[in-house]
Amino acid sequence: MNKEFDEFAEELQKQIFEEAKKAYGEKGFNRWLEMKYMGVIEEPDGHAHVRGKCGDSIDIFLRFDGEKVEDAKFLTDGCASSAICGSFAAELAIGKTSDEIIEITGERIIEEIGGLPEEERHCAFLAAETLQEALNDYMTKQAKERKGEKR
């Protein structure tokens, strides 16, 4: 009885993995299995929390070293697609300047993943919006610091 259950569970796992590979492609599937950049940066230079229409939310944290992003992390309370997209958004930001981050869109995230199911594409746009808001937070802090220095 236990062997039959184990075989059933193993077959079910294979089916789930095959469906996930079809839905997210090889790159997205591998990221789902081994999530990167998930976590919090304490005292980030830029941070944003955005909730999408679907109810999922993503947080993105940025740490800059000079003009470029040194580290980026994300958190989500959402689905696998939100996690995959948040992870790729963080990855795309690392090593980039503010001007380069502005160019990171939902379409760019989908392209980097290798595609998303049509009904999950909004997750990439949520991740991109959150990244842009985190950048805006950073730039606002920078402007306030410069203003304070001039006084």
N, CA, C and O atoms as a GROMACS GRO file, in nm:
protein
  604
    1MET      N    1   0.082  -0.120   0.000
    1MET     CA    2   0.000   0.000   0.000
    1MET      C    3   0.087   0.126   0.000
    1MET      O    4   0.059   0.219  -0.075
    2ASN      N    5   0.190   0.131   0.081
    2ASN     CA    6   0.277   0.246   0.090
    2ASN      C    7   0.353   0.265  -0.041
    2ASN      O    8   0.372   0.379  -0.085
    3LYS      N    9   0.397   0.156  -0.104
    3LYS     CA   10   0.469   0.163  -0.231
    3LYS      C   11   0.378   0.220  -0.340
    3LYS      O   12   0.422   0.301  -0.422
    4GLU      N   13   0.253   0.179  -0.342
    4GLU     CA   14   0.158   0.230  -0.440
    4GLU      C   15   0.136   0.380  -0.424
    4GLU      O   16   0.129   0.455  -0.521
    5PHE      N   17   0.126   0.422  -0.300
    5PHE     CA   18   0.109   0.565  -0.273
    5PHE      C   19   0.231   0.644  -0.320
    5PHE      O   20   0.218   0.749  -0.382
    6ASP      N   21   0.350   0.592  -0.290
    6ASP     CA   22   0.474   0.659  -0.332
    6ASP      C   23   0.482   0.670  -0.484
    6ASP      O   24   0.523   0.773  -0.537
    7GLU      N   25   0.443   0.563  -0.553
    7GLU     CA   26   0.445   0.564  -0.700
    7GLU      C   27   0.344   0.665  -0.754
    7GLU      O   28   0.372   0.737  -0.851
    8PHE      N   29   0.226   0.671  -0.692
    8PHE     CA   30   0.124   0.767  -0.731
    8PHE      C   31   0.175   0.910  -0.712
    8PHE      O   32   0.160   0.995  -0.800
    9ALA      N   33   0.234   0.935  -0.596
    9ALA     CA   34   0.286   1.069  -0.565
    9ALA      C   35   0.398   1.108  -0.663
    9ALA      O   36   0.404   1.222  -0.707
   10GLU      N   37   0.483   1.013  -0.695
   10GLU     CA   38   0.592   1.040  -0.788
   10GLU      C   39   0.539   1.073  -0.928
   10GLU      O   40   0.588   1.164  -0.994
   11GLU      N   41   0.439   0.998  -0.973
   11GLU     CA   42   0.379   1.022  -1.104
   11GLU      C   43   0.308   1.158  -1.106
   11GLU      O   44   0.317   1.232  -1.205
   12LEU      N   45   0.239   1.190  -0.999
   12LEU     CA   46   0.172   1.319  -0.989
   12LEU      C   47   0.273   1.433  -0.994
   12LEU      O   48   0.250   1.534  -1.062
   13GLN      N   49   0.385   1.418  -0.923
   13GLN     CA   50   0.490   1.520  -0.924
   13GLN      C   51   0.544   1.540  -1.064
   13GLN      O   52   0.567   1.653  -1.107
   14LYS      N   53   0.566   1.431  -1.137
   14LYS     CA   54   0.614   1.441  -1.275
   14LYS      C   55   0.517   1.520  -1.362
   14LYS      O   56   0.558   1.604  -1.441
   15GLN      N   57   0.388   1.492  -1.346
   15GLN     CA   58   0.287   1.562  -1.424
   15GLN      C   59   0.286   1.712  -1.392
   15GLN      O   60   0.275   1.796  -1.481
   16ILE      N   61   0.296   1.744  -1.264
   16ILE     CA   62   0.299   1.884  -1.223
   16ILE      C   63   0.420   1.955  -1.283
   16ILE      O   64   0.408   2.066  -1.334
   17PHE      N   65   0.536   1.890  -1.278
   17PHE     CA   66   0.657   1.950  -1.334
   17PHE      C   67   0.645   1.968  -1.485
   17PHE      O   68   0.687   2.071  -1.538
   18GLU      N   69   0.589   1.870  -1.554
   18GLU     CA   70   0.571   1.881  -1.700
   18GLU      C   71   0.479   1.998  -1.735
   18GLU      O   72   0.506   2.073  -1.828
   19GLU      N   73   0.371   2.012  -1.661
   19GLU     CA   74   0.278   2.123  -1.685
   19GLU      C   75   0.344   2.258  -1.656
   19GLU      O   76   0.324   2.355  -1.729
   20ALA      N   77   0.424   2.263  -1.549
   20ALA     CA   78   0.494   2.388  -1.515
   20ALA      C   79   0.596   2.423  -1.623
   20ALA      O   80   0.609   2.541  -1.658
   21LYS      N   81   0.668   2.325  -1.676
   21LYS     CA   82   0.764   2.351  -1.784
   21LYS      C   83   0.694   2.406  -1.907
   21LYS      O   84   0.743   2.498  -1.973
   22LYS      N   85   0.579   2.349  -1.939
   22LYS     CA   86   0.502   2.397  -2.055
   22LYS      C   87   0.456   2.541  -2.033
   22LYS      O   88   0.462   2.624  -2.124
   23ALA      N   89   0.412   2.570  -1.913
   23ALA     CA   90   0.358   2.703  -1.883
   23ALA      C   91   0.466   2.810  -1.876
   23ALA      O   92   0.448   2.919  -1.931
   24TYR      N   93   0.579   2.781  -1.810
   24TYR     CA   94   0.680   2.882  -1.782
   24TYR      C   95   0.807   2.870  -1.865
   24TYR      O   96   0.893   2.958  -1.859
   25GLY      N   97   0.820   2.765  -1.944
   25GLY     CA   98   0.943   2.743  -2.018
   25GLY      C   99   1.051   2.693  -1.923
   25GLY      O  100   1.033   2.690  -1.802
   26GLU      N  101   1.162   2.656  -1.981
   26GLU     CA  102   1.272   2.597  -1.903
   26GLU      C  103   1.329   2.696  -1.800
   26GLU      O  104   1.351   2.660  -1.684
   27LYS      N  105   1.352   2.820  -1.843
   27LYS     CA  106   1.410   2.920  -1.753
   27LYS      C  107   1.318   2.953  -1.636
   27LYS      O  108   1.361   2.957  -1.521
   28GLY      N  109   1.191   2.975  -1.666
   28GLY     CA  110   1.094   3.005  -1.561
   28GLY      C  111   1.073   2.888  -1.468
   28GLY      O  112   1.061   2.906  -1.346
   29PHE      N  113   1.069   2.768  -1.524
   29PHE     CA  114   1.053   2.647  -1.443
   29PHE      C  115   1.171   2.630  -1.347
   29PHE      O  116   1.152   2.602  -1.229
   30ASN      N  117   1.292   2.646  -1.399
   30ASN     CA  118   1.410   2.632  -1.314
   30ASN      C  119   1.412   2.737  -1.203
   30ASN      O  120   1.455   2.708  -1.091
   31ARG      N  121   1.367   2.858  -1.233
   31ARG     CA  122   1.361   2.962  -1.130
   31ARG      C  123   1.257   2.927  -1.025
   31ARG      O  124   1.276   2.954  -0.906
   32TRP      N  125   1.146   2.868  -1.067
   32TRP     CA  126   1.042   2.824  -0.974
   32TRP      C  127   1.098   2.719  -0.878
   32TRP      O  128   1.067   2.720  -0.759
   33LEU      N  129   1.181   2.629  -0.931
   33LEU     CA  130   1.240   2.525  -0.847
   33LEU      C  131   1.345   2.581  -0.752
   33LEU      O  132   1.354   2.540  -0.637
   34GLU      N  133   1.423   2.676  -0.801
   34GLU     CA  134   1.532   2.733  -0.721
   34GLU      C  135   1.522   2.886  -0.726
   34GLU      O  136   1.589   2.952  -0.805
   35MET      N  137   1.436   2.938  -0.640
   35MET     CA  138   1.407   3.081  -0.639
   35MET      C  139   1.531   3.161  -0.597
   35MET      O  140   1.597   3.127  -0.498
   36LYS      N  141   1.561   3.265  -0.672
   36LYS     CA  142   1.675   3.352  -0.643
   36LYS      C  143   1.624   3.490  -0.605
   36LYS      O  144   1.516   3.532  -0.647
   37TYR      N  145   1.703   3.560  -0.527
   37TYR     CA  146   1.680   3.700  -0.490
   37TYR      C  147   1.558   3.721  -0.400
   37TYR      O  148   1.511   3.834  -0.386
   38MET      N  149   1.508   3.616  -0.338
   38MET     CA  150   1.396   3.631  -0.246
   38MET      C  151   1.451   3.668  -0.110
   38MET      O  152   1.542   3.604  -0.059
   39GLY      N  153   1.395   3.772  -0.051
   39GLY     CA  154   1.438   3.813   0.081
   39GLY      C  155   1.420   3.962   0.101
   39GLY      O  156   1.356   4.030   0.021
   40VAL      N  157   1.478   4.011   0.208
   40VAL     CA  158   1.466   4.152   0.247
   40VAL      C  159   1.606   4.212   0.255
   40VAL      O  160   1.700   4.146   0.299
   41ILE      N  161   1.620   4.335   0.213
   41ILE     CA  162   1.741   4.412   0.236
   41ILE      C  163   1.709   4.510   0.349
   41ILE      O  164   1.621   4.595   0.335
   42GLU      N  165   1.780   4.497   0.459
   42GLU     CA  166   1.760   4.589   0.572
   42GLU      C  167   1.808   4.728   0.531
   42GLU      O  168   1.914   4.741   0.470
   43GLU      N  169   1.732   4.829   0.565
   43GLU     CA  170   1.763   4.968   0.532
   43GLU      C  171   1.799   4.984   0.384
   43GLU      O  172   1.910   5.026   0.351
   44PRO      N  173   1.706   4.950   0.296
   44PRO     CA  174   1.734   4.960   0.152
   44PRO      C  175   1.742   5.105   0.107
   44PRO      O  176   1.686   5.195   0.171
   45ASP      N  177   1.810   5.126  -0.003
   45ASP     CA  178   1.814   5.261  -0.062
   45ASP      C  179   1.682   5.292  -0.132
   45ASP      O  180   1.642   5.408  -0.139
   46GLY      N  181   1.616   5.190  -0.181
   46GLY     CA  182   1.486   5.205  -0.244
   46GLY      C  183   1.400   5.085  -0.212
   46GLY      O  184   1.448   4.972  -0.212
   47HIS      N  185   1.272   5.108  -0.186
   47HIS     CA  186   1.178   4.999  -0.154
   47HIS      C  187   1.040   5.036  -0.203
   47HIS      O  188   1.000   5.152  -0.199
   48ALA      N  189   0.967   4.936  -0.248
   48ALA     CA  190   0.826   4.958  -0.285
   48ALA      C  191   0.746   4.833  -0.256
   48ALA      O  192   0.796   4.721  -0.262
   49HIS      N  193   0.620   4.855  -0.224
   49HIS     CA  194   0.522   4.749  -0.203
   49HIS      C  195   0.403   4.784  -0.292
   49HIS      O  196   0.340   4.888  -0.273
   50VAL      N  197   0.373   4.698  -0.387
   50VAL     CA  198   0.262   4.724  -0.479
   50VAL      C  199   0.171   4.602  -0.482
   50VAL      O  200   0.217   4.488  -0.493
   51ARG      N  201   0.041   4.628  -0.472
   51ARG     CA  202  -0.059   4.522  -0.481
   51ARG      C  203  -0.127   4.531  -0.617
   51ARG      O  204  -0.173   4.638  -0.657
   52GLY      N  205  -0.132   4.420  -0.686
   52GLY     CA  206  -0.195   4.416  -0.818
   52GLY      C  207  -0.345   4.397  -0.809
   52GLY      O  208  -0.399   4.371  -0.702
   53LYS      N  209  -0.411   4.411  -0.922
   53LYS     CA  210  -0.556   4.393  -0.929
   53LYS      C  211  -0.597   4.251  -0.890
   53LYS      O  212  -0.709   4.228  -0.843
   54CYS      N  213  -0.506   4.156  -0.911
   54CYS     CA  214  -0.535   4.015  -0.880
   54CYS      C  215  -0.531   3.988  -0.730
   54CYS      O  216  -0.574   3.882  -0.684
   55GLY      N  217  -0.478   4.084  -0.652
   55GLY     CA  218  -0.467   4.067  -0.507
   55GLY      C  219  -0.327   4.032  -0.461
   55GLY      O  220  -0.296   4.045  -0.343
   56ASP      N  221  -0.241   3.988  -0.554
   56ASP     CA  222  -0.102   3.958  -0.518
   56ASP      C  223  -0.028   4.089  -0.491
   56ASP      O  224  -0.059   4.192  -0.549
   57SER      N  225   0.070   4.082  -0.402
   57SER     CA  226   0.157   4.198  -0.383
   57SER      C  227   0.302   4.154  -0.395
   57SER      O  228   0.338   4.040  -0.367
   58ILE      N  229   0.383   4.248  -0.438
   58ILE     CA  230   0.527   4.227  -0.450
   58ILE      C  231   0.596   4.343  -0.380
   58ILE      O  232   0.555   4.458  -0.393
   59ASP      N  233   0.701   4.312  -0.307
   59ASP     CA  234   0.792   4.411  -0.250
   59ASP      C  235   0.924   4.397  -0.323
   59ASP      O  236   0.969   4.285  -0.348
   60ILE      N  237   0.986   4.508  -0.356
   60ILE     CA  238   1.122   4.506  -0.411
   60ILE      C  239   1.208   4.601  -0.330
   60ILE      O  240   1.167   4.712  -0.296
   61PHE      N  241   1.327   4.553  -0.298
   61PHE     CA  242   1.425   4.627  -0.219
   61PHE      C  243   1.550   4.646  -0.305
   61PHE      O  244   1.596   4.551  -0.368
   62LEU      N  245   1.603   4.767  -0.307
   62LEU     CA  246   1.723   4.797  -0.385
   62LEU      C  247   1.832   4.855  -0.296
   62LEU      O  248   1.805   4.937  -0.208
   63ARG      N  249   1.955   4.812  -0.320
   63ARG     CA  250   2.073   4.873  -0.256
   63ARG      C  251   2.167   4.917  -0.367
   63ARG      O  252   2.206   4.837  -0.453
   64PHE      N  253   2.202   5.044  -0.364
   64PHE     CA  254   2.292   5.100  -0.465
   64PHE      C  255   2.434   5.109  -0.411
   64PHE      O  256   2.455   5.128  -0.291
   65ASP      N  257   2.530   5.096  -0.500
   65ASP     CA  258   2.671   5.123  -0.472
   65ASP      C  259   2.712   5.223  -0.579
   65ASP      O  260   2.738   5.187  -0.694
   66GLY      N  261   2.719   5.347  -0.540
   66GLY     CA  262   2.744   5.452  -0.639
   66GLY      C  263   2.622   5.467  -0.729
   66GLY      O  264   2.511   5.488  -0.681
   67GLU      N  265   2.644   5.457  -0.858
   67GLU     CA  266   2.536   5.476  -0.956
   67GLU      C  267   2.461   5.348  -0.991
   67GLU      O  268   2.357   5.354  -1.057
   68LYS      N  269   2.511   5.233  -0.947
   68LYS     CA  270   2.452   5.105  -0.990
   68LYS      C  271   2.392   5.026  -0.874
   68LYS      O  272   2.434   5.040  -0.759
   69VAL      N  273   2.294   4.945  -0.908
   69VAL     CA  274   2.232   4.857  -0.808
   69VAL      C  275   2.331   4.747  -0.773
   69VAL      O  276   2.376   4.671  -0.859
   70GLU      N  277   2.364   4.741  -0.645
   70GLU     CA  278   2.457   4.639  -0.595
   70GLU      C  279   2.381   4.511  -0.558
   70GLU      O  280   2.431   4.401  -0.579
   71ASP      N  281   2.259   4.528  -0.504
   71ASP     CA  282   2.180   4.413  -0.461
   71ASP      C  283   2.032   4.446  -0.477
   71ASP      O  284   1.991   4.562  -0.462
   72ALA      N  285   1.954   4.344  -0.506
   72ALA     CA  286   1.809   4.360  -0.517
   72ALA      C  287   1.744   4.233  -0.464
   72ALA      O  288   1.792   4.122  -0.489
   73LYS      N  289   1.637   4.249  -0.392
   73LYS     CA  290   1.562   4.136  -0.336
   73LYS      C  291   1.414   4.164  -0.356
   73LYS      O  292   1.372   4.277  -0.382
   74PHE      N  293   1.335   4.058  -0.344
   74PHE     CA  294   1.190   4.072  -0.356
   74PHE      C  295   1.121   3.979  -0.258
   74PHE      O  296   1.179   3.881  -0.211
   75LEU      N  297   0.998   4.012  -0.227
   75LEU     CA  298   0.907   3.926  -0.152
   75LEU      C  299   0.772   3.931  -0.221
   75LEU      O  300   0.739   4.031  -0.285
   76THR      N  301   0.695   3.825  -0.210
   76THR     CA  302   0.559   3.827  -0.262
   76THR      C  303   0.471   3.739  -0.176
   76THR      O  304   0.516   3.641  -0.116
   77ASP      N  305   0.344   3.774  -0.172
   77ASP     CA  306   0.244   3.689  -0.107
   77ASP      C  307   0.159   3.622  -0.214
   77ASP      O  308   0.053   3.566  -0.186
   78GLY      N  309   0.208   3.629  -0.338
   78GLY     CA  310   0.129   3.583  -0.451
   78GLY      C  311   0.165   3.445  -0.503
   78GLY      O  312   0.230   3.365  -0.436
   79CYS      N  313   0.120   3.421  -0.624
   79CYS     CA  314   0.132   3.292  -0.690
   79CYS      C  315   0.275   3.269  -0.741
   79CYS      O  316   0.362   3.354  -0.727
   80ALA      N  317   0.296   3.151  -0.800
   80ALA     CA  318   0.426   3.116  -0.855
   80ALA      C  319   0.470   3.217  -0.961
   80ALA      O  320   0.588   3.253  -0.968
   81SER      N  321   0.377   3.262  -1.044
   81SER     CA  322   0.413   3.359  -1.148
   81SER      C  323   0.461   3.491  -1.088
   81SER      O  324   0.555   3.551  -1.140
   82SER      N  325   0.398   3.536  -0.981
   82SER     CA  326   0.443   3.659  -0.915
   82SER      C  327   0.584   3.640  -0.858
   82SER      O  328   0.666   3.731  -0.866
   83ALA      N  329   0.611   3.524  -0.802
   83ALA     CA  330   0.744   3.496  -0.747
   83ALA      C  331   0.848   3.492  -0.858
   83ALA      O  332   0.956   3.551  -0.845
   84ILE      N  333   0.818   3.422  -0.965
   84ILE     CA  334   0.912   3.413  -1.078
   84ILE      C  335   0.939   3.552  -1.134
   84ILE      O  336   1.054   3.588  -1.159
   85CYS      N  337   0.835   3.630  -1.154
   85CYS     CA  338   0.851   3.765  -1.211
   85CYS      C  339   0.926   3.858  -1.116
   85CYS      O  340   1.009   3.937  -1.160
   86GLY      N  341   0.897   3.850  -0.986
   86GLY     CA  342   0.970   3.930  -0.888
   86GLY      C  343   1.118   3.895  -0.887
   86GLY      O  344   1.203   3.983  -0.877
   87SER      N  345   1.147   3.766  -0.898
   87SER     CA  346   1.285   3.720  -0.900
   87SER      C  347   1.359   3.773  -1.023
   87SER      O  348   1.472   3.820  -1.012
   88PHE      N  349   1.296   3.764  -1.139
   88PHE     CA  350   1.360   3.815  -1.260
   88PHE      C  351   1.372   3.967  -1.259
   88PHE      O  352   1.470   4.020  -1.311
   89ALA      N  353   1.276   4.037  -1.202
   89ALA     CA  354   1.286   4.183  -1.191
   89ALA      C  355   1.407   4.221  -1.107
   89ALA      O  356   1.483   4.310  -1.144
   90ALA      N  357   1.426   4.152  -0.994
   90ALA     CA  358   1.541   4.180  -0.908
   90ALA      C  359   1.671   4.150  -0.983
   90ALA      O  360   1.765   4.228  -0.978
   91GLU      N  361   1.675   4.037  -1.050
   91GLU     CA  362   1.795   3.999  -1.125
   91GLU      C  363   1.829   4.102  -1.233
   91GLU      O  364   1.945   4.140  -1.250
   92LEU      N  365   1.727   4.146  -1.305
   92LEU     CA  366   1.749   4.243  -1.412
   92LEU      C  367   1.800   4.377  -1.359
   92LEU      O  368   1.871   4.448  -1.430
   93ALA      N  369   1.766   4.412  -1.235
   93ALA     CA  370   1.807   4.540  -1.178
   93ALA      C  371   1.953   4.542  -1.134
   93ALA      O  372   2.018   4.647  -1.138
   94ILE      N  373   2.006   4.428  -1.093
   94ILE     CA  374   2.142   4.422  -1.040
   94ILE      C  375   2.244   4.462  -1.147
   94ILE      O  376   2.244   4.411  -1.259
   95GLY      N  377   2.330   4.556  -1.108
   95GLY     CA  378   2.434   4.605  -1.198
   95GLY      C  379   2.388   4.717  -1.289
   95GLY      O  380   2.466   4.767  -1.371
   96LYS      N  381   2.263   4.758  -1.276
   96LYS     CA  382   2.207   4.860  -1.364
   96LYS      C  383   2.206   4.997  -1.296
   96LYS      O  384   2.200   5.008  -1.174
   97THR      N  385   2.213   5.101  -1.379
   97THR     CA  386   2.197   5.238  -1.332
   97THR      C  387   2.048   5.271  -1.326
   97THR      O  388   1.965   5.195  -1.376
   98SER      N  389   2.016   5.384  -1.267
   98SER     CA  390   1.876   5.429  -1.263
   98SER      C  391   1.817   5.440  -1.403
   98SER      O  392   1.705   5.396  -1.427
   99ASP      N  393   1.893   5.497  -1.495
   99ASP     CA  394   1.844   5.512  -1.632
   99ASP      C  395   1.818   5.377  -1.698
   99ASP      O  396   1.722   5.363  -1.775
  100GLU      N  397   1.900   5.279  -1.668
  100GLU     CA  398   1.880   5.145  -1.726
  100GLU      C  399   1.761   5.074  -1.664
  100GLU      O  400   1.690   5.000  -1.732
  101ILE      N  401   1.738   5.097  -1.536
  101ILE     CA  402   1.624   5.034  -1.468
  101ILE      C  403   1.492   5.087  -1.524
  101ILE      O  404   1.395   5.013  -1.534
  102ILE      N  405   1.489   5.213  -1.561
  102ILE     CA  406   1.368   5.271  -1.619
  102ILE      C  407   1.323   5.192  -1.742
  102ILE      O  408   1.204   5.187  -1.773
  103GLU      N  409   1.417   5.130  -1.811
  103GLU     CA  410   1.387   5.054  -1.932
  103GLU      C  411   1.331   4.914  -1.904
  103GLU      O  412   1.289   4.845  -1.997
  104ILE      N  413   1.329   4.870  -1.779
  104ILE     CA  414   1.281   4.736  -1.745
  104ILE      C  415   1.128   4.739  -1.735
  104ILE      O  416   1.072   4.800  -1.644
  105THR      N  417   1.064   4.674  -1.829
  105THR     CA  418   0.918   4.672  -1.839
  105THR      C  419   0.865   4.530  -1.815
  105THR      O  420   0.942   4.435  -1.804
  106GLY      N  421   0.735   4.520  -1.806
  106GLY     CA  422   0.673   4.388  -1.795
  106GLY      C  423   0.708   4.300  -1.914
  106GLY      O  424   0.736   4.182  -1.898
  107GLU      N  425   0.708   4.359  -2.033
  107GLU     CA  426   0.744   4.283  -2.154
  107GLU      C  427   0.888   4.234  -2.147
  107GLU      O  428   0.918   4.122  -2.189
  108ARG      N  429   0.977   4.318  -2.093
  108ARG     CA  430   1.118   4.278  -2.080
  108ARG      C  431   1.132   4.160  -1.984
  108ARG      O  432   1.211   4.069  -2.008
  109ILE      N  433   1.056   4.162  -1.876
  109ILE     CA  434   1.060   4.051  -1.780
  109ILE      C  435   1.007   3.923  -1.845
  109ILE      O  436   1.067   3.817  -1.829
  110ILE      N  437   0.898   3.933  -1.918
  110ILE     CA  438   0.842   3.816  -1.988
  110ILE      C  439   0.944   3.761  -2.087
  110ILE      O  440   0.963   3.640  -2.099
  111GLU      N  441   1.010   3.851  -2.159
  111GLU     CA  442   1.112   3.811  -2.255
  111GLU      C  443   1.227   3.738  -2.185
  111GLU      O  444   1.274   3.636  -2.235
  112GLU      N  445   1.270   3.789  -2.072
  112GLU     CA  446   1.380   3.728  -1.996
  112GLU      C  447   1.342   3.589  -1.947
  112GLU      O  448   1.424   3.497  -1.950
  113ILE      N  449   1.219   3.573  -1.902
  113ILE     CA  450   1.172   3.443  -1.854
  113ILE      C  451   1.162   3.345  -1.971
  113ILE      O  452   1.191   3.226  -1.956
  114GLY      N  453   1.122   3.396  -2.085
  114GLY     CA  454   1.101   3.310  -2.201
  114GLY      C  455   0.954   3.287  -2.228
  114GLY      O  456   0.918   3.200  -2.307
  115GLY      N  457   0.869   3.366  -2.163
  115GLY     CA  458   0.725   3.356  -2.184
  115GLY      C  459   0.651   3.327  -2.056
  115GLY      O  460   0.708   3.278  -1.958
  116LEU      N  461   0.523   3.359  -2.057
  116LEU     CA  462   0.432   3.331  -1.945
  116LEU      C  463   0.296   3.298  -2.005
  116LEU      O  464   0.263   3.346  -2.114
  117PRO      N  465   0.217   3.218  -1.935
  117PRO     CA  466   0.080   3.196  -1.982
  117PRO      C  467   0.007   3.331  -1.989
  117PRO      O  468   0.030   3.418  -1.905
  118GLU      N  469  -0.078   3.347  -2.086
  118GLU     CA  470  -0.150   3.474  -2.108
  118GLU      C  471  -0.216   3.524  -1.980
  118GLU      O  472  -0.210   3.644  -1.950
  119GLU      N  473  -0.279   3.433  -1.905
  119GLU     CA  474  -0.351   3.474  -1.784
  119GLU      C  475  -0.258   3.510  -1.668
  119GLU      O  476  -0.305   3.556  -1.564
  120GLU      N  477  -0.127   3.490  -1.685
  120GLU     CA  478  -0.030   3.523  -1.580
  120GLU      C  479   0.059   3.642  -1.617
  120GLU      O  480   0.142   3.685  -1.536
  121ARG      N  481   0.044   3.695  -1.736
  121ARG     CA  482   0.130   3.804  -1.783
  121ARG      C  483   0.122   3.928  -1.693
  121ARG      O  484   0.219   4.002  -1.681
  122HIS      N  485   0.008   3.949  -1.630
  122HIS     CA  486  -0.007   4.066  -1.543
  122HIS      C  487   0.095   4.064  -1.429
  122HIS      O  488   0.131   4.169  -1.376
  123CYS      N  489   0.143   3.946  -1.392
  123CYS     CA  490   0.242   3.935  -1.284
  123CYS      C  491   0.373   4.003  -1.322
  123CYS      O  492   0.439   4.064  -1.238
  124ALA      N  493   0.410   3.993  -1.450
  124ALA     CA  494   0.532   4.060  -1.497
  124ALA      C  495   0.517   4.211  -1.489
  124ALA      O  496   0.611   4.282  -1.455
  125PHE      N  497   0.398   4.259  -1.522
  125PHE     CA  498   0.374   4.404  -1.516
  125PHE      C  499   0.368   4.453  -1.372
  125PHE      O  500   0.409   4.566  -1.343
  126LEU      N  501   0.318   4.370  -1.281
  126LEU     CA  502   0.320   4.402  -1.139
  126LEU      C  503   0.464   4.411  -1.089
  126LEU      O  504   0.499   4.504  -1.016
  127ALA      N  505   0.548   4.315  -1.127
  127ALA     CA  506   0.688   4.316  -1.086
  127ALA      C  507   0.760   4.439  -1.142
  127ALA      O  508   0.837   4.504  -1.071
  128ALA      N  509   0.734   4.472  -1.268
  128ALA     CA  510   0.798   4.590  -1.329
  128ALA      C  511   0.752   4.718  -1.261
  128ALA      O  512   0.833   4.807  -1.235
  129GLU      N  513   0.623   4.728  -1.232
  129GLU     CA  514   0.571   4.847  -1.164
  129GLU      C  515   0.634   4.861  -1.025
  129GLU      O  516   0.669   4.972  -0.984
  130THR      N  517   0.649   4.750  -0.955
  130THR     CA  518   0.709   4.754  -0.822
  130THR      C  519   0.854   4.797  -0.830
  130THR      O  520   0.901   4.876  -0.748
  131LEU      N  521   0.927   4.745  -0.929
  131LEU     CA  522   1.066   4.786  -0.949
  131LEU      C  523   1.075   4.936  -0.978
  131LEU      O  524   1.162   5.004  -0.923
  132GLN      N  525   0.987   4.987  -1.061
  132GLN     CA  526   0.987   5.130  -1.092
  132GLN      C  527   0.955   5.214  -0.969
  132GLN      O  528   1.013   5.321  -0.949
  133GLU      N  529   0.864   5.167  -0.886
  133GLU     CA  530   0.830   5.238  -0.762
  133GLU      C  531   0.947   5.235  -0.663
  133GLU      O  532   0.971   5.334  -0.593
  134ALA      N  533   1.020   5.123  -0.657
  134ALA     CA  534   1.138   5.116  -0.570
  134ALA      C  535   1.245   5.213  -0.619
  134ALA      O  536   1.311   5.278  -0.539
  135LEU      N  537   1.261   5.222  -0.750
  135LEU     CA  538   1.354   5.319  -0.808
  135LEU      C  539   1.310   5.461  -0.776
  135LEU      O  540   1.392   5.546  -0.741
  136ASN      N  541   1.182   5.488  -0.787
  136ASN     CA  542   1.127   5.620  -0.754
  136ASN      C  543   1.155   5.654  -0.607
  136ASN      O  544   1.190   5.768  -0.576
  137ASP      N  545   1.139   5.557  -0.518
  137ASP     CA  546   1.169   5.577  -0.376
  137ASP      C  547   1.315   5.616  -0.358
  137ASP      O  548   1.347   5.710  -0.285
  138TYR      N  549   1.404   5.544  -0.425
  138TYR     CA  550   1.547   5.574  -0.418
  138TYR      C  551   1.576   5.715  -0.469
  138TYR      O  552   1.648   5.792  -0.405
  139MET      N  553   1.519   5.748  -0.584
  139MET     CA  554   1.546   5.879  -0.644
  139MET      C  555   1.490   5.993  -0.559
  139MET      O  556   1.550   6.100  -0.551
  140THR      N  557   1.375   5.970  -0.497
  140THR     CA  558   1.317   6.070  -0.407
  140THR      C  559   1.407   6.093  -0.287
  140THR      O  560   1.430   6.207  -0.247
  141LYS      N  561   1.458   5.984  -0.229
  141LYS     CA  562   1.551   5.996  -0.116
  141LYS      C  563   1.677   6.073  -0.157
  141LYS      O  564   1.727   6.157  -0.082
  142GLN      N  565   1.728   6.043  -0.276
  142GLN     CA  566   1.848   6.110  -0.325
  142GLN      C  567   1.823   6.260  -0.341
  142GLN      O  568   1.908   6.342  -0.304
  143ALA      N  569   1.708   6.295  -0.396
  143ALA     CA  570   1.674   6.437  -0.415
  143ALA      C  571   1.663   6.509  -0.281
  143ALA      O  572   1.709   6.622  -0.267
  144LYS      N  573   1.602   6.443  -0.183
  144LYS     CA  574   1.589   6.503  -0.049
  144LYS      C  575   1.725   6.522   0.016
  144LYS      O  576   1.750   6.623   0.081
  145GLU      N  577   1.814   6.423  -0.002
  145GLU     CA  578   1.949   6.434   0.055
  145GLU      C  579   2.024   6.551  -0.009
  145GLU      O  580   2.091   6.627   0.061
  146ARG      N  581   2.013   6.565  -0.141
  146ARG     CA  582   2.081   6.676  -0.210
  146ARG      C  583   2.026   6.811  -0.165
  146ARG      O  584   2.100   6.907  -0.148
  147LYS      N  585   1.896   6.816  -0.146
  147LYS     CA  586   1.832   6.939  -0.100
  147LYS      C  587   1.883   6.975   0.040
  147LYS      O  588   1.910   7.091   0.068
  148GLY      N  589   1.896   6.875   0.125
  148GLY     CA  590   1.944   6.895   0.261
  148GLY      C  591   2.089   6.939   0.264
  148GLY      O  592   2.128   7.016   0.351
  149GLU      N  593   2.169   6.892   0.169
  149GLU     CA  594   2.310   6.929   0.162
  149GLU      C  595   2.329   7.074   0.122
  149GLU      O  596   2.428   7.138   0.159
  150LYS      N  597   2.234   7.127   0.046
  150LYS     CA  598   2.246   7.265  -0.004
  150LYS      C  599   2.212   7.368   0.102
  150LYS      O  600   2.244   7.486   0.087
  151ARG      N  601   2.147   7.326   0.209
  151ARG     CA  602   2.104   7.422   0.312
  151ARG      C  603   2.218   7.467   0.397
  151ARG      O  604   2.199   7.548   0.488
   0.00000   0.00000   0.00000
